[in-house]
Structures are given as structure tokens and as C-alpha cells.
């Protein structure tokens, strides 16, 4: 039978870990903490993996929480050496420490959550002069340039609000169909009809001009493991556009293609994003761009690519399928739309070079190659879609193919 002191130490460690998760944005309640303590006591742990998956089975209930849990586990247990102490409590011999894992997307949020808990227990006030000096620059300006993957939980909430409130593209295309106008080309039919009403004594010239409309917008969004952090925030951007325009279609793809247009038409953004997560089975998995594009070209292109649409392809271009299949499908997609814009978060790196085979195969078949890692990048995209910004040199795919 366990001693009260042993049970107290196990409970304290798991409680503090749960607080870190909650601060990082994972909904963890008291009931989950009780279940986690009971699970650890019943199953026992012999190594890090046992503890990791025991706590994972209790605390992680959604796909988007996996990254935060993984980073919190690494920082809280492994970096501080608490895992060895826990193993020493529950087993006679603790295994040696392994190699540290590479930093991941949720590192900043989890690190700040841990630091906040540490500062609260230390009861040490931060000097006011340091805080004032840090925030002499506008917080909004800093947020505009910050990478989505390195934002804190509070910054992500602010970014979601900014993405949903962005001014939506107002670009228009000219159609062959004509409409009445005050000036333009003379409309013989309407002119003769008007003169007959006056008995032929007066000829009131009527004019017509080509009608205009906003082109459809189609988004193909990669939700693989390397893209999930960016895709989830960009879905808030697509939700805002869908609320403003009717002819907007959004598709998600990892190893398969899923149409989430209907889910994004929900008024509440949180409900819409939750419905998208529930309807997608391959979130944060692998990537098969060629297979997803083939599925789209075969089953959806005739439905959603009429009316000269603009297509946003949101992916990092890291492909598993053969280059021949990818080139054939991306070429067919390019010829089916008015404008194909590739949004790639890898462009956030200053030293980025288009050396991967998948990227070099896709670049000749896109009209623009843009970054999509921050609010500033999305704002530039909105300006370009609205026709307010010229085509920048670094968005030209030829620039990256020549490098």
C-alpha cells in the first residue's frame, strides 16, 4: 500500500503539469487531474513513454492539443529532470536520459505558460522599467510580424480576431454578358424600344457595358503535421471571407481531400472550426498533394471552378507522391482557374531556396508564390487579391526557379 507522502508527491507533480497545460490553452479540469493520478497509480510507469501516453490518454481530447501536450511534456518533465524523480518513486531503477527533442511549433506557448507559473510561485515582481521598455513599441505592430507558430495562446486569440476582421478582397472581373449603363456602347434594342414608346418622334439613346462580378474563391489547405498550426489560423481567415461572400469554397487535404465549405458557413467561428476538425480524419498526418489535387480535379473542379475563380493553394510543397503525377495535376488545376496563388509558410525563412523536387515541380504552374506565416503576410495577400498591390518581384515564381 502506498504511503501518503508518496501519493502526495505524485499528485503534486501531475497537478502542476496540468496547470501548465491549462495555461498553454489545453482545457484541463480537476476531474481530469484526478483521473490522471489514478491512471498513473494503476498502470505504473517503467519509462518515459509509459508516463507520456498515460497522461496523453487523459489530457488530450482534440487533435490541436497534441502539439501543446508534447511540448509541455518535454519542457516540464524532461528539461527539469522531473521524469527521473517520478521513475525513482514508482520504480527502483530510473532509465538514463535520452537525447532532447527538437523544438516544435507549440514551444513558445508552453514555455510562457511554464514561466508564468514559475513567476507566480517565486513571488518576485518584474521591474516596471523593463516592462515599460519592452512595450514602447506597439503590441499590435509586434503581433503583425510574429510567426503564427511562435505565438502565445493570448496572441493567437488576437490573431484570430484580426484575421476575421480583415477587409475582404473586392476584386471584380469583366464578363461577356452586357448590362444597361449610363455610358458605353449604344444598345440598339433598348434604343428602338424607347423610341416606339414616344411614337418614333424622339430617339433616346440607350447604352450598355460589360457586367462585372466578384470571382469565386477556392482554397486548398494542407493540414499535415508541418502545416496544421498555420492551417488552423488561416481557416479563421476563410471563415471571415465565407461570411462576406457566397462563392467561396474551402477544401482541406492531408492524405485525403475533405470539403469543409458547409462547416465554415456556420456563424460562430469556434463552432465552425470544431465542425471542421470533427469532419476531418487525417489532421496532422502525412501529405499527398498529387492525390488530393487529382481528387479535386476529378470530382470538384467542374462544380467550383466555373466563373474564372482565384485558387489559393496553402501548402509547404513537401510531397510524397511521384513528380510526374504532381506536375500533371498542378498543371490541370492551373489551366482550370483564372489565378493560382501558392501560399507557403517556408518563405518565412530568409535563406529559403526552392531545392525540394516537389516545390520545383509546382512553381512553373503557379501565378504567385507568397508567404503566409504572419498577419502581415495575410494582409499583403488581401491587398494583392483586391488589386491594390502590384506584383512584387519576390512573389514571381521565376525568381525562385532561377535561384
HELIX and SHEET records of a PDB file:
HELIX    1   1 UNK A    4  UNK A   24  1                                  21    
HELIX    2   2 UNK A   30  UNK A   43  1                                  14    
HELIX    3   3 UNK A   48  UNK A   59  1                                  12    
HELIX    4   4 UNK A   65  UNK A   73  1                                   9    
HELIX    5   5 UNK A   74  UNK A   79  3                                   6    
HELIX    6   6 UNK A   82  UNK A   90  1                                   9    
HELIX    7   7 UNK A  107  UNK A  122  1                                  16    
HELIX    8   8 UNK A  128  UNK A  134  1                                   7    
HELIX    9   9 UNK A  139  UNK A  145  1                                   7    
HELIX   10  10 UNK A  148  UNK A  150  5                                   3    
HELIX   11  11 UNK A  153  UNK A  165  1                                  13    
HELIX   12  12 UNK A  188  UNK A  197  1                                  10    
HELIX   13  13 UNK A  228  UNK A  244  1                                  17    
HELIX   14  14 UNK A  261  UNK A  264  1                                   4    
HELIX   15  15 UNK A  269  UNK A  279  1                                  11    
HELIX   16  16 UNK A  289  UNK A  299  1                                  11    
HELIX   17  17 UNK A  301  UNK A  304  1                                   4    
HELIX   18  18 UNK A  323  UNK A  336  1                                  14    
HELIX   19  19 UNK A  345  UNK A  348  5                                   4    
HELIX   20  20 UNK A  357  UNK A  363  1                                   7    
HELIX   21  21 UNK A  375  UNK A  385  1                                  11    
HELIX   22  22 UNK A  393  UNK A  395  5                                   3    
HELIX   23  23 UNK A  397  UNK A  402  1                                   6    
SHEET    1   A 3 UNK A 173  UNK A 181  0                                        
SHEET    2   A 3 UNK A 207  UNK A 213 -1                                        
SHEET    3   A 3 UNK A 185  UNK A 186 -1                                        
SHEET    1   B 6 UNK A 257  UNK A 259  0                                        
SHEET    2   B 6 UNK A 248  UNK A 253 -1                                        
SHEET    3   B 6 UNK A 217  UNK A 222  1                                        
SHEET    4   B 6 UNK A 310  UNK A 314  1                                        
SHEET    5   B 6 UNK A 339  UNK A 343  1                                        
SHEET    6   B 6 UNK A 368  UNK A 370  1                                        
END                                                                             
